[in-house]
Amino acid sequence: MPAWIFLIAMLAFPVAEVASIIWMSGLAGWWTLVWLAAAFFGGLALIRFERLAFAPRMLFNLQQGHSPFKALFTSTRLFIAGGLLMFPGLITDVMALVLMVLPGTWRKPPMRRYEAANDEVIEGEFTREREVISERFPRRDI
């Protein structure tokens, strides 16, 4: 692919975004600014949430025996969607929404049920031993 086609595409995208903002402001007026601000803060919140949810999602998939690449792919999609929401414009917001609603993004994987190896009950007795109470730190509840 010639480099000039790539250059034209890279220059046309911001122009298309500005044109979409102008078109939307002609339809909605000042609500366009509210939409742009809400999209920015929504993208910021999505990135912050995903930053915190990535490790537990990866651990949960590994514990359930699923591939860690599925969790990595889902987190990457949500990071990219958050970045696209933070970039102002109608086109990037639509792209972000498409990334967020792809099948499997928000669905939890099915829980595995682990059964006992046998149905035997282990019976036993226990006795409670008295704890050693230190003279330096006496307990207040006895």
C-alpha positions in Angstrom: 0.0 0.0 0.0 1.5 3.3 -0.9 2.3 5.7 1.9 0.2 8.5 0.5 -3.0 6.5 0.9 -2.2 5.9 4.6 -1.3 9.6 5.0 -4.7 10.7 3.4 -6.6 8.3 5.7 -4.8 9.6 8.8 -5.6 13.2 7.8 -9.2 12.4 6.8 -10.1 10.8 10.2 -9.8 13.9 12.4 -11.5 16.0 9.7 -14.4 13.5 9.7 -14.5 13.7 13.5 -14.7 17.5 13.5 -17.4 17.3 10.8 -19.4 14.8 12.8 -19.2 17.1 15.9 -20.4 20.1 13.8 -23.2 18.1 12.3 -24.3 16.8 15.8 -24.1 20.3 17.3 -26.4 21.5 14.5 -28.9 18.9 15.5 -28.6 18.9 19.3 -27.1 22.3 20.1 -25.3 22.7 23.3 -26.2 19.2 24.4 -23.3 18.1 22.1 -20.9 19.6 24.7 -22.6 17.6 27.4 -22.4 14.5 25.3 -18.6 15.0 24.6 -17.9 15.6 28.3 -20.0 12.6 29.4 -18.2 10.4 26.8 -14.8 11.6 28.0 -15.6 10.9 31.7 -17.2 7.6 30.8 -14.1 6.5 28.9 -11.9 7.6 31.8 -14.1 5.6 34.3 -14.0 2.6 31.9 -10.2 2.7 31.8 -10.0 3.1 35.6 -12.4 0.2 36.2 -10.7 -2.1 33.7 -7.3 -1.3 35.2 -8.6 -2.6 38.6 -10.6 -5.5 37.1 -7.9 -6.9 34.8 -6.0 -9.0 37.4 -9.1 -10.5 39.1 -10.6 -11.3 35.7 -7.3 -13.0 34.6 -7.1 -14.9 37.9 -10.8 -16.0 37.7 -10.3 -17.3 34.2 -7.2 -19.3 35.2 -9.0 -20.7 38.3 -11.9 -21.8 36.1 -9.7 -23.5 33.6 -10.4 -21.1 30.8 -7.8 -19.6 28.5 -6.1 -16.4 29.9 -6.1 -15.0 26.3 -9.9 -14.6 26.5 -9.5 -12.3 29.6 -6.6 -10.5 28.0 -8.6 -9.9 24.8 -11.7 -8.7 26.7 -9.6 -6.3 28.8 -7.8 -5.0 25.7 -11.1 -4.3 24.0 -12.4 -2.4 27.0 -9.1 -0.4 27.3 -9.3 0.6 23.6 -13.0 1.4 24.0 -12.2 3.7 26.9 -9.6 5.5 24.9 -11.9 5.9 21.9 -14.6 7.4 24.2 -12.1 9.9 25.5 -11.3 11.0 22.0 -13.9 13.5 21.0 -16.2 12.7 18.1 -19.2 10.7 17.0 -17.2 8.2 14.9 -14.9 7.1 17.7 -17.8 6.9 20.2 -19.7 4.6 17.8 -16.5 2.5 17.4 -16.2 2.3 21.2 -19.8 1.2 21.7 -19.3 -1.5 19.1 -16.2 -2.7 21.0 -18.2 -2.7 24.3 -21.2 -4.6 23.1 -19.4 -7.4 21.2 -20.6 -10.7 22.4 -18.9 -12.0 25.5 -17.6 -8.7 26.8 -19.8 -8.5 29.9 -20.9 -12.1 30.2 -19.4 -14.1 33.0 -18.0 -17.5 32.2 -20.0 -20.4 33.5 -19.1 -21.5 37.0 -17.7 -25.0 37.4 -19.1 -27.1 40.2 -16.6 -29.2 42.0 -18.0 -32.4 43.5 -16.4 -34.3 46.3 -14.4 -37.4 45.4 -16.8 -39.5 47.6 -19.9 -38.9 49.7 -18.3 -40.0 53.0 -18.7 -37.8 56.0 -15.6 -37.4 58.2 -16.6 -37.4 61.8 -14.5 -36.3 64.7 -14.3 -34.5 68.0 -12.5 -31.3 68.9 -11.6 -29.5 72.1 -10.9 -25.8 72.5 -7.6 -25.0 74.1 -7.3 -22.0 76.3 -5.2 -19.3 74.8 -2.2 -18.1 76.7 -3.0 -14.6 77.9 0.0 -12.3 78.0 0.5 -10.1 81.1 1.7 -7.3 78.8 -1.4 -7.3 76.6 -4.4 -8.5 78.7 -7.6 -9.4 76.9 -10.5 -7.1 77.5 -13.3 -9.5 76.6 -12.9 -12.0 79.4 
